[in-house]
């Protein structure tokens, strides 16, 4: 990756917009899953994948695309701002609205 990270804290990951779409994660971070300690990997990955799909940062604090990590939130999901942003690029989904972890569980 041509963009080095800064070590623990500050920049957690970065992604490229389409058509590149690559995502890189700072290996010096302490990523966790389902814990209030460390950095929630699912949230960071969802945020970066949003960039890879073409989304920019949001000024809505609870949105996944908010530019700053705000801590672990059990059962977090996409907010209306996130959904409207992706729909502006790709149109409305014909699937029922569900949580991000629903899809992750289906793949894992």
C-alpha positions in Angstrom: 0.0 0.0 0.0 1.4 3.4 -0.9 -0.2 5.1 2.1 1.5 4.1 5.3 -0.4 4.1 8.6 0.4 6.0 11.8 0.5 3.1 14.3 -2.1 2.6 17.1 -4.9 5.3 17.2 -5.9 8.0 14.8 -6.1 6.4 11.2 -7.7 3.0 11.6 -8.1 2.1 7.9 -8.6 3.6 4.5 -10.3 2.6 1.3 -10.3 3.7 -2.3 -13.4 4.7 -4.2 -14.7 2.8 -7.2 -13.4 1.5 -9.5 -10.4 0.6 -7.4 -12.3 -0.3 -4.2 -9.4 -1.7 -2.2 -9.5 -1.4 1.6 -6.5 -1.5 4.0 -6.6 -1.8 7.8 -3.9 -0.6 10.2 -2.4 -3.8 11.6 -1.2 -1.9 14.7 -4.8 -1.4 15.9 -6.3 -3.7 18.5 -9.4 -4.9 16.6 -12.1 -6.7 18.5 -15.5 -8.2 17.9 -18.4 -7.7 20.3 -16.3 -6.0 23.0 -16.2 -2.4 24.3 -12.4 -2.6 24.5 -10.4 -2.1 21.4 -11.7 -1.1 17.9 -14.7 -2.9 16.6 -13.6 -4.5 13.3 -17.1 -4.9 11.9 -17.8 -1.2 12.3 -14.5 -0.1 10.7 -14.9 -2.7 7.8 -18.5 -1.5 7.2 -17.3 2.1 7.1 -14.4 1.3 4.7 -16.6 -0.9 2.4 -19.0 2.1 2.2 -16.1 4.1 0.8 -15.2 1.3 -1.6 -18.9 1.4 -2.8 -18.6 5.2 -3.4 -19.9 6.7 -0.2 -18.4 9.9 1.3 -18.3 10.8 5.0 -21.6 11.9 6.7 -22.1 14.6 9.3 -24.8 12.4 11.0 -23.1 11.2 14.2 -24.8 7.8 14.4 -24.2 7.0 10.7 -21.7 4.3 9.8 -20.1 6.9 7.4 -19.5 9.4 10.2 -15.8 10.2 9.8 -14.8 9.4 13.4 -14.9 6.1 15.3 -17.3 6.7 18.2 -16.9 3.4 20.1 -18.5 0.0 20.2 -22.3 0.0 19.8 -23.8 -3.5 20.3 -26.1 -4.4 17.4 -25.2 -1.4 15.3 -26.8 -1.1 11.9 -26.9 1.1 8.9 -28.7 4.4 9.6 -31.1 6.2 7.3 -28.3 8.5 6.1 -26.1 5.5 5.1 -29.0 3.8 3.3 -30.1 6.9 1.4 -26.4 7.4 0.4 -26.0 4.0 -1.1 -29.4 4.1 -2.7 -28.4 7.3 -4.5 -25.6 5.3 -6.1 -27.3 1.9 -6.7 -31.1 2.4 -6.3 -33.4 0.9 -3.7 -33.0 -2.7 -2.6 -35.8 -5.2 -3.1 -34.6 -7.1 0.1 -36.0 -6.4 3.6 -33.9 -4.1 5.7 -31.7 -6.1 8.1 -28.5 -5.7 10.1 -25.0 -5.9 8.8 -24.2 -8.8 11.1 -27.1 -10.8 9.5 -25.1 -10.9 6.3 -21.8 -11.6 7.9 -23.2 -14.6 9.8 -24.6 -16.0 6.6 -21.2 -15.9 4.9 -19.2 -17.2 7.9 
